[in-house]
């Protein structure tokens, strides 16, 4: 499916719409493979997904007149933006998707795309009604959400110039434009920050009740393990606070916070280990077999099945820079003596 080259292609593709609105195992597998084969299209794909998710789901109703109702809503929104003549009604009794697109040629482009998307989505069962956002209004949206799934990583630059690297299976939320008094983002999972210095506006990262406050510095936050948050300072200085306590870190120090107990330890860390993921380096240090399995699944976005593992005890260490799953398993199998097979998004390891 190499014909998906722009946002219109995604928004008018019925299988993509169905995957976003009502995913299942088969669709997830298919689109995961597509993303791996077309990495250059990920930004466009993500934007299309966010647009579709801005619609709301309602229980099924009769589809009679759906397209006409949405069309009228498009026309009303357009009239609010400018004093322009309405598009004349098409007198054809049967209106195909192509003629509908031509009919909406003078309208807001995003609105037209979403109208067609709704018409397509209706053919798959439930009806989706639009939270109508015109193209001009999209520019005023205050909050941006970015997500990464297993096997995905993301690098982005915030409105103030701060650079962020987001690890797999993570989420970051931030305003499109920071306020004049502070800069705050919300993180689930793991990310590395290089904060643009601004002495008048401190930069804050909120993570499950823990707030990291900086002016200009670089640090890593890992909150992937439930009940545990690690803040590792690479340069500059940060202040880490909760509702009960606060402390400051110096470069080379890591705060290890137990959110269940409300306690923390400050210790030194090896930046080569903590930041390996950012450089595309997969590392293991005295890892058990379940830990290795979980890390491989998240790193490569695959499912791994283990066979004949009774009595197998691992304490595995290894470093794999910019390597494929097959290369990693080939190296591991030589060391640990197992057979493996990779098929699509699944790998089988047999002892």
N, C-alpha and C positions, 0 to 999 in steps of 0.2 A: 504494500500500500504506500507507494512513493509519491502519490498524487496529492498528499496533504502538505502543501507548501506554504499556506498562509492561514490566518485565523478564520476566514470564511469557509475554507475547506473543512476545518475541524467542526465548526459550529453547525454546518449543514450535513455532516456525515452521520447517518442514523446509528451506526454501531458505536461511534464515539460518544454520542449523546446518551445512548442507553448505558454505556459503561460508566459515565459520570453520574448519571441519575440513579441507576439501579445495577451496581456492579455484581458480578458473580465470579466464581472460580475460573470459568472458561474465559470470560472477558478479561479478568485481571492478568491471566497468563498471556493472552494474545497481545494486550497493550504493553505489558512489561517487555515482551520480545520486540515489539515495534520501537519502543523507546531506546532499547539497546542498539538497534540497527540504525536509528536515525537521531543520534545525540544532538545534532545541530538544530533540530526542530523542537527541543525541549522547552525553550522559553515561550515559543508560540503556543505549544501544546498546553503549558501551564496557564497562560493567560486565557485561553479558550475554556479551560476547566474552571477557572475562577469566575468567568462570566456566567457559565452554566450554573454554577453553584450559587449565584446570586438570585436565582429563581427559587420559588418555594413550591413545595409539594402539597397538593390537596387530595382528599379522597376522590375516587372516580366519579365523574358526573357525565351526563350525556354530552358527546362531542358536537352535537348540533350547533352550528353557528360559531364555533370556537374561533376559526380564523377571522371571521368578520368582526367579532368582538375585539380581538387583539388589534386588528387593523384600525378600528375606530379609536382605540387607545393610543396607537402610534400617531394618528392624525391629530388627536387632541393635544398630545405633548408637543408635536411639531408646531402647532398654531401658537402655543405659549412662547416659543423661542423666536418666532419671526412672523411678520404679517405677510404670509405668502399664500397663494391660492392653494386650495386642497387638490389633491390628485383626484382626477375624475374617476368615477366608478367604472370598472371594466364590465361591459355588458355581456361578456361571454358567460355562458352558463357553466362551463367547465374551465376552471383556472388551474393550469399546471404550475409547478414550482418555478419553472423558467420564466413564464410570463408574469408571475407574481413578483419575481425579482426585478424585472424591467419596470413593472408598475410602481415599485418603490424606489426607483432610481434617484428621484429627487429628494428622498427622505434621508433622515439620519441613518448612516450606514450600519451602525451597531444595532439600532432598533430593528432594521430590516432583517439583519442576520438572525436576531433572536426570534422574530416573528416566524421565520421559516423553520427555525429549530423547534419551536413549539408545535408547528404543524406536523413535522416529522415525528416528534416524540409522541404525539397523540396516537399514532398508528401502533404503538407498542403497548398500549393499555392505559395506565393512569394519565390524567391530563395535568399539565404543568402550567401554572399561571405566572405571569412575569411580574417581578418587582421592577417596574419600568425605570431604567436609567438611561437617559439620552447621552450621546457622545460627549457633549459639553459638560454634563453633570458628572460623568465618570472622572473628569479631571479634578473634581472637588472631593472625592472620596478621601476620608481622613486616615483610615487604617488599612495597612497592607498585611496580608497573611502569606507566608511562604512555607511550603511543606517539602520534606524529602522522604521518600520511602526507602525500603531496604535496597542497597546497591546504588543509591543516589547521593550525590553531594552537590552543594550549591555555593557559589561565591557571588556576593552582591555588594554594592556600594550604597550606603544610606544617603539621605538628603544632605547631611552635614559633611559628607566626605569620609565618614567612618567606613572601613572595610570589614566585612563579616564573611567567614567561611562556616557553612552549616554542614554538620556531619549527617550521615544517614539516619533515617527514622527520627527526624527532629522537626520542630516547628518554631518559627520566629514571627512575632507580631510587632509592628512598629508603625508610627505615623508617617504619612507621606511627607509631611513637613513638620519639623519639630517646633515646639513653642519657643517663645522668647526667654523663658525662665529655666527650662530643663530639657534634657533629652532622655527618653525612657523607652526601652524595648522589653518584650516579654519572651522568654525562651523556655521551650520544653525540649529536652534532649541535650545535644552538645553543639557548641559553636566556639570559634576562635574570633576574637575582636582586635582590630587595630584602630583605636579610637582617635579621631581627629581632635586635637586639643582646642578647647574653648573655655577659657578661665571664667567666663560669665555664665556658662551653662554646663553643669556637671552631667556626665553621661551615666545612666543607671540601667542595669540589667536585672529584671525581676524574674526569679526562678523558684517557683514553689515556696513562696514565703521568705526567700533569701534575696536580699538586694545588694548588688555590687555597685559601688559608686566610684567613678573615676573622672579625671579631667582630660587626660590624654595619655594613653598607655596601651599595652598589648597584653592580653590574657586569654586563658581558655576556661570555659565553664562546662562541666560534664554533670548532667543530671539524669543520665539514662537509667541508672539503677534506682528503683523506687526507694524513697526514704534516705537517699544519700546524694549529696551535692559536693563536687570538688571544684574549687576555684584556684587556678594555677597562674601566678603572675610571672610574665616574662620580662616586662620592662615597665618603668614608671612606678606608680604607687596606687593601691586601691584600698577602699574601706568597705568591709563586708558587714552587713547588719541584718538582724532579725528583730522581731518584736521584743525579744528579751535581752539581746546582747549585741555587741559590735566589736570588731577588731580591725587592725590594719595589716596589710601584707607588704613585704619588700620583694624585689625581684628574686626569683628562685624559690619562693615559698608557696606552698599549697595549703589552702584551708580545706579540711575534710570534715564536712558537716553532716551530722546525723539528725535529720528532721524529726524522726520519731521521738528521740530522747531530748532534742534541743541542745545537744552538746557538739563540740567541735575540737579538732586537733589541728595544729599548724606544724607542717613538716617540710623538708626540702624535697625537690623533685627533679627528675631528669627530663629536660625539655625534649630530648630526642625520643623519649618514650611517650610523653604526653601529647606531643604535636605530630607524631608519626602519621596519623590519619590525614592531617592537612596536606602532607606531602605525598599522599598516595602510597604510604608504606604500611603494610600489614605486619604487626608484630605480636609474638606470643612469648610469654615469660613464665615458665613453670605452669603452664595451663593444663587443666584436666581435659579429658575427651569431650564432655558436655560443653565446656567453655570454648574449645576449638570449634565444635559444631555450630554453636550459636554465633560465634564471630564470623565464620565463613558464610553462614546464611545471611547475616546482615550486610556483610561487606560486598557480597556478590549478588544479593537479591535472589537466592535460590533456596530450595528445600533439600535437606540432606537426610537420607535414611541410613541408619546404621544396622548392620547385620552381624550376628555371631559375636556380640560384644561382651558376653558373659566372662567375667574375670579379667577384662582388659583394664589396666590402670595406666593412666598417662600423666606425665609431668613434662610437657612439651615446650620447647623454646625454639624460636626461629624468626627470621626477618625476611619479608618478601616485598621488595620495592617494585611497584608498577607491574605486577605479574597477574596473569589470568588465573582463573580457577583451575584450569587443567594443569598449568605450570606449578601451582601451589600443591595440588594433590599428587602430582607426579613426584615432587620432591619429598613430600610427607610419606608417600607410600614406600619410597626407597629406604627411608629412615625407620619407619614403624612397621613395615611389612604387611600391607593390606592391598587388596585389589579395589579398583574404583571404576565407575561408569557414569558418564555424564550424558543426559538426554534432556534437551530443551532447558527447562528451569529446575531440573531435579538432578541430584547426584546420589549415587548409592556407593557406600563404603562397606566393603565386606572383609572381615578378618578370617 
